[in-house]
Amino acid sequence: MHFRVHRPNWLTVAGLVLAGVVAAVVIAAVLGRASSAETFACSGVQVNPGDDLDAIVNGDPGTRATTFCVHASLSDTTYPINNMITLKAGDRLLGEPGEVITRGPASYGAPLVHIRNETSVDKLIGLRGHTELSWLDIGGAEAKYNDNGSVVQGSGTAIRAGQATATSLMEYLTIHDNDGQGIGTMNGELRHSELYRNGTNPDFGGVTAAAVKGIDEYEAAYNYVHDNPANGLWCDVGCDDAGDAARPNGYWVHDNLLVDNGRWGVRYESAPDDLATGVHQSQPTALIEDNEIHANGYEGDASYGGASMRDAQNATFLNNSFGPETIAGVSYGTNVKGRAIYFGDSGRSSRTDLWNGSAEGNSLGGEAIVGCEKPDNVVYCANNN
């Protein structure tokens, strides 16, 4: 603090007292933040800033379930890694909790613990068995290339979940700036997370690029999925039935904010995979409900839009909102070409027939559903506003 020298001494004294009060408040705030870290309610292996996170997790015996409690500090919350972190069955990787943000139906975290690629790691975290992740900001997975110059599918992925169980849980994550996918071969449940700028390398476009892609039924809820150059949430190549006990609603996408993604906000495709023409099955299933889906589909030839079901069976789109909308002070336009929901069949004999799709109770906001003209046992549309 600065005082003019001709002021009376009593003001100087008062100023010094005030300075002391301000300093005490600052110190209290610092101590309060430090105290929060110290009282992070997590029992297990304590990981602190400066520790080698990937070495600690990967060095833990796979014969036991371990909880890793990852702390943040005031000055440095970044953990650089030079190897993929592998969680084994029963393991939990829990970051110190941060702030919760609400935006439309999404409520997601702003994690204090950041995990970053240090040495061209192509997959940052791998999951095996039942595992849990929470309160982590994960980014920077890089693509790898074959000798012939083609991209290695599966590289450039923040989380590889193909060996996780349907009961695995991921929540309060921020996943961003990964070349290929945010989460690949998704299994389990993703909740309260933010995903953006995943699939930024165009070599993955149209094949695997997405915020999340799974080949098994999974749940995605209360997430903010935005500005991914390709698809937002995607289930493909069978979207195999995960069982009623684990996934009673099948591929269940609900209460998400899906905006500004380059292709589809949500996509359900080739499920079951490669059924012969005229063959219909009751599994797998998909339920896409209560989502806000806006301003998607700007990439490529503009043949995309809000949500789609293509060469697939047994999906319901229920009570979703489309069209122009302002949410949390941000205005979103229409999905490209005013395409809210698309039901499509490629007509190829090697691909599954479109069958048993429905769109009910959706608020279209002036947009259209493509495919309602098909027979009701193929596509059923009712009460869309």
C-alpha positions in Angstrom: 0.0 0.0 0.0 1.2 3.6 -0.7 0.5 6.7 1.3 1.3 10.3 0.6 4.0 11.5 3.1 2.2 14.6 4.2 -0.8 12.7 5.6 -1.2 12.7 9.4 0.4 9.8 11.3 -3.0 8.4 12.4 -3.9 7.7 8.8 -0.6 6.0 8.3 -1.2 3.9 11.4 -4.7 3.1 10.1 -3.3 2.2 6.8 -0.8 -0.2 8.4 -3.7 -1.8 10.3 -5.7 -2.1 7.1 -2.7 -3.6 5.3 -2.4 -6.1 8.2 -6.0 -7.0 7.9 -5.8 -7.5 4.1 -2.7 -9.7 4.6 -4.4 -11.7 7.2 -7.4 -12.3 4.8 -5.0 -13.4 2.0 -3.1 -15.7 4.3 -6.4 -17.1 5.6 -7.5 -17.7 2.0 -4.3 -19.5 1.2 -4.5 -21.6 4.3 -8.1 -22.3 3.6 -7.2 -23.7 0.2 -4.3 -25.6 1.6 -6.5 -27.0 4.3 -9.0 -28.1 1.6 -6.2 -30.1 0.0 -5.1 -31.6 3.3 -8.7 -32.6 4.2 -9.5 -34.1 0.7 -11.6 -37.0 1.9 -9.9 -39.8 0.1 -8.4 -42.9 1.8 -5.7 -44.7 -0.2 -2.4 -44.0 -1.9 -1.8 -40.2 -1.6 -0.3 -38.6 -4.7 1.0 -35.1 -4.4 2.1 -32.4 -6.9 5.6 -33.3 -8.1 5.0 -37.1 -7.7 5.4 -39.4 -10.8 1.7 -40.2 -11.2 2.1 -42.8 -14.0 4.9 -44.6 -12.2 2.9 -44.8 -8.9 -0.2 -46.1 -10.5 1.5 -48.5 -12.9 3.8 -49.8 -10.2 0.9 -50.8 -8.0 0.2 -54.6 -7.9 -2.7 -55.7 -10.0 -3.6 -58.2 -7.4 -5.4 -55.6 -5.2 -7.9 -52.8 -5.7 -6.3 -49.5 -4.9 -7.6 -45.9 -4.6 -5.2 -43.2 -5.8 -5.9 -39.8 -4.2 -4.5 -37.2 -6.4 -4.0 -33.8 -4.8 -3.8 -30.3 -6.2 -1.8 -27.3 -5.0 -2.0 -23.6 -5.5 0.9 -23.2 -7.9 1.0 -26.5 -9.8 -1.8 -29.0 -10.4 -0.4 -30.5 -13.6 0.9 -34.1 -13.6 2.9 -34.7 -16.8 3.0 -38.4 -17.9 5.4 -40.3 -20.2 3.5 -43.6 -20.1 -0.1 -44.6 -20.3 -1.7 -44.8 -16.8 -3.2 -48.3 -16.5 -5.9 -48.9 -13.9 -6.5 -52.5 -12.9 -9.7 -54.1 -11.7 -11.1 -52.3 -8.6 -8.8 -49.3 -9.0 -10.0 -45.7 -8.5 -8.1 -42.6 -9.7 -9.7 -39.7 -7.8 -8.6 -36.1 -8.3 -9.2 -33.4 -5.7 -12.7 -32.0 -6.3 -13.1 -28.5 -7.8 -16.1 -26.3 -8.7 -19.3 -27.7 -10.2 -20.8 -25.7 -13.1 -24.4 -25.9 -14.4 -25.2 -25.2 -18.0 -28.7 -26.2 -19.2 -29.2 -29.9 -18.2 -25.5 -30.4 -17.8 -23.7 -30.1 -14.5 -20.0 -30.7 -14.9 -16.8 -30.2 -13.0 -13.8 -27.9 -13.3 -11.1 -30.2 -12.1 -8.0 -29.0 -10.2 -5.9 -31.9 -11.2 -4.6 -31.9 -14.8 -3.0 -34.9 -16.6 -0.9 -33.9 -19.6 1.0 -35.8 -22.2 4.8 -35.2 -21.8 6.4 -37.5 -24.4 4.1 -38.2 -27.3 1.9 -40.7 -25.4 -0.9 -41.9 -27.7 -3.3 -43.2 -25.0 -3.2 -41.4 -21.7 -5.3 -43.7 -19.4 -6.3 -47.4 -19.9 -9.0 -49.1 -17.9 -9.3 -52.8 -17.1 -12.2 -54.3 -15.2 -14.4 -52.3 -12.9 -12.6 -48.9 -12.5 -13.5 -45.4 -11.4 -12.2 -42.0 -12.5 -13.3 -38.6 -11.1 -12.2 -34.9 -11.0 -9.5 -35.1 -13.6 -8.7 -32.8 -16.5 -7.2 -35.0 -19.3 -5.7 -33.8 -22.6 -3.1 -34.0 -25.2 -3.2 -37.6 -26.6 -1.3 -37.8 -29.9 -1.9 -39.8 -33.0 0.6 -42.5 -34.2 1.2 -43.6 -37.7 2.0 -46.8 -39.4 5.0 -47.2 -41.7 2.8 -46.7 -44.7 1.6 -43.4 -43.5 -1.8 -44.5 -42.3 -3.0 -43.4 -38.9 -3.1 -46.0 -36.1 -6.7 -46.4 -35.1 -7.1 -46.1 -31.3 -4.2 -43.8 -30.9 -4.7 -40.2 -29.9 -7.2 -41.2 -27.2 -7.4 -39.8 -23.7 -9.2 -42.8 -22.1 -9.3 -46.4 -23.6 -12.1 -48.2 -21.9 -12.5 -51.3 -24.1 -11.4 -53.6 -21.2 -13.5 -51.7 -18.6 -16.7 -53.3 -17.3 -20.3 -52.0 -17.8 -20.3 -50.9 -14.2 -17.3 -48.6 -14.5 -17.8 -45.0 -13.6 -16.3 -41.8 -15.0 -17.5 -38.5 -13.6 -16.5 -34.8 -13.2 -13.9 -35.2 -16.0 -12.7 -32.6 -18.5 -11.5 -34.3 -21.6 -10.2 -32.2 -24.4 -7.6 -31.6 -27.2 -7.0 -35.2 -28.1 -6.2 -36.1 -31.7 -8.5 -39.1 -32.0 -11.1 -39.5 -29.3 -11.9 -38.3 -25.8 -13.0 -41.8 -24.7 -12.6 -44.8 -27.0 -14.4 -48.2 -26.9 -16.4 -46.7 -24.1 -17.9 -49.0 -21.4 -19.7 -48.0 -18.2 -21.1 -44.7 -17.2 -20.0 -41.1 -18.0 -21.6 -38.4 -16.0 -21.1 -34.7 -15.2 -18.2 -34.2 -17.6 -17.1 -31.7 -20.2 -15.7 -32.9 -23.5 -14.4 -30.6 -26.3 -11.9 -30.5 -29.2 -11.6 -34.3 -29.3 -10.9 -35.8 -32.8 -9.0 -32.8 -34.0 -6.7 -34.8 -36.3 -8.7 -35.1 -39.7 -7.1 -38.5 -40.3 -9.6 -39.9 -37.8 -12.6 -38.2 -39.3 -15.5 -40.4 -40.3 -14.0 -43.5 -38.7 -13.4 -43.0 -35.0 -13.2 -39.3 -34.3 -15.6 -38.4 -31.5 -15.8 -37.1 -28.0 -17.0 -40.6 -27.0 -17.3 -43.7 -29.1 -18.4 -47.1 -27.9 -19.1 -50.5 -29.4 -21.0 -51.6 -26.3 -24.0 -50.0 -24.7 -23.0 -47.2 -22.3 -24.6 -44.4 -20.4 -23.8 -40.7 -20.9 -25.6 -38.2 -18.6 -25.4 -34.5 -17.5 -22.4 -33.9 -19.8 -21.5 -30.8 -21.7 -20.3 -32.0 -25.1 -19.3 -29.2 -27.5 -16.9 -28.1 -30.3 -15.7 -31.6 -31.2 -14.9 -31.6 -34.9 -16.7 -34.9 -35.6 -19.3 -36.7 -33.5 -20.2 -36.0 -30.0 -21.6 -39.2 -28.4 -21.5 -42.2 -30.7 -22.3 -46.0 -30.4 -21.4 -48.1 -33.4 -20.2 -51.5 -34.7 -22.8 -53.5 -32.8 -23.3 -51.3 -29.8 -23.5 -54.7 -28.1 -26.0 -55.5 -25.4 -24.4 -54.9 -22.0 -27.1 -56.8 -20.1 -30.2 -55.6 -18.4 -28.6 -55.5 -15.0 -25.8 -53.2 -16.0 -27.6 -51.2 -18.8 -31.4 -51.5 -18.5 -31.9 -48.6 -20.9 -29.3 -49.8 -23.3 -27.2 -47.1 -25.0 -28.7 -44.3 -22.7 -28.0 -40.7 -23.6 -29.9 -38.3 -21.3 -29.8 -34.8 -19.8 -26.8 -33.7 -21.9 -26.0 -30.4 -23.6 -24.7 -31.3 -27.1 -23.8 -28.3 -29.1 -21.4 -27.1 -31.9 -20.1 -30.6 -32.8 -19.0 -31.0 -36.4 -21.0 -34.0 -37.4 -23.8 -35.5 -35.1 -24.5 -34.4 -31.6 -25.5 -38.0 -30.8 -25.2 -41.0 -33.2 -26.5 -44.6 -33.0 -25.2 -46.8 -35.9 -24.8 -50.4 -37.1 -26.5 -51.9 -34.1 -26.6 -54.9 -34.2 -23.8 -55.1 -36.6 -24.1 -56.6 -40.1 -27.5 -58.4 -39.8 -28.8 -60.0 -43.0 -31.5 -58.2 -44.8 -34.9 -58.8 -43.2 -33.5 -60.0 -39.9 -34.7 -58.0 -36.8 -33.5 -58.4 -33.2 -34.7 -57.0 -29.9 -31.2 -56.1 -28.7 -29.3 -53.9 -28.4 -31.4 -50.8 -27.6 -30.9 -47.1 -27.4 -32.8 -44.4 -25.4 -31.9 -40.8 -26.2 -33.9 -38.5 -24.0 -34.1 -35.1 -22.3 -31.1 -33.6 -24.1 -30.5 -30.1 -25.5 -29.1 -30.6 -29.0 -28.3 -27.5 -31.0 -26.0 -26.1 -33.7 -24.4 -29.5 -34.7 -23.4 -30.7 -38.2 -21.3 -27.9 -39.6 -18.4 -30.1 -40.8 -17.8 -31.6 -44.3 -20.7 -31.8 -46.8 -23.4 -30.7 -44.3 -25.1 -34.1 -44.4 -25.1 -34.2 -40.6 -27.3 -32.7 -37.9 -28.6 -33.1 -34.4 -29.2 -36.8 -33.7 -29.2 -39.9 -35.9 -30.0 -43.6 -36.1 -28.6 -45.3 -39.2 -28.6 -49.0 -40.1 -29.7 -49.8 -36.6 -32.6 -51.1 -34.6 -34.5 -50.4 -31.4 -33.9 -46.7 -30.6 -36.2 -44.1 -29.0 -35.6 -40.4 -29.2 -37.8 -38.9 -26.4 -38.3 -35.4 -25.1 -35.2 -33.8 -26.7 -35.0 -30.1 -27.6 -33.7 -28.9 -31.0 -33.7 -25.6 -32.9 -32.3 -22.2 -31.9 -31.8 -21.8 -28.2 -30.1 -19.6 -25.7 -28.6 -21.5 -22.7 -26.6 -19.9 -19.9 -26.3 -16.7 -21.9 -25.0 -18.4 -25.1 -27.1 -18.4 -28.2 -27.0 -21.6 -30.4 -28.4 -21.8 -33.9 -30.2 -24.7 -35.7 -28.6 -28.0 -36.4 -27.3 -28.0 -40.0 -30.1 -27.9 -42.6 -32.6 -27.9 -39.8 -32.2 -31.6 -39.3 -33.1 -32.5 -35.8 -33.3 -36.3 -36.0 -32.4 -38.5 -39.0 -33.5 -42.1 -39.4 -31.5 -43.6 -42.3 -30.9 -46.9 -44.0 -27.9 -47.2 -46.4 -29.7 -49.9 -48.4 -26.6 -51.9 -48.5 -27.1 -55.7 -48.0 -24.1 -55.9 -45.8 -25.6 -53.5 -43.3 -28.4 -53.9 -40.7 -31.9 -52.9 -41.7 -33.3 -49.7 -40.1 -36.0 -51.0 -37.8 -38.1 -50.1 -34.7 -37.0 -46.5 -34.4 -39.2 -43.9 -32.8 -39.3 -40.1 -32.1 -41.8 -39.0 -29.5 -42.4 -35.8 -27.6 -39.5 -33.9 -29.0 -39.5 -30.1 -29.2 -38.2 -29.5 -32.7 -37.9 -25.7 -32.7 -38.7 -25.5 -36.3 -36.4 -28.4 -37.4 -37.4 -31.6 -39.1 -37.3 -35.3 -38.5 -36.1 -37.2 -41.5 -37.6 -40.7 -42.0 -41.1 -40.3 -40.4 -42.6 -41.2 -43.8 -41.4 -44.8 -43.4 -43.8 -47.5 -42.1 -44.5 -47.4 -38.4 -42.7 -50.6 -37.6 -39.6 -49.0 -39.2 -39.9 -45.5 -37.8 -42.8 -44.3 -35.6 -43.2 -40.5 -34.9 -45.8 -39.1 -32.5 -46.4 -35.9 -30.6 -43.3 -34.0 -31.7 -43.8 -30.3 -31.2 
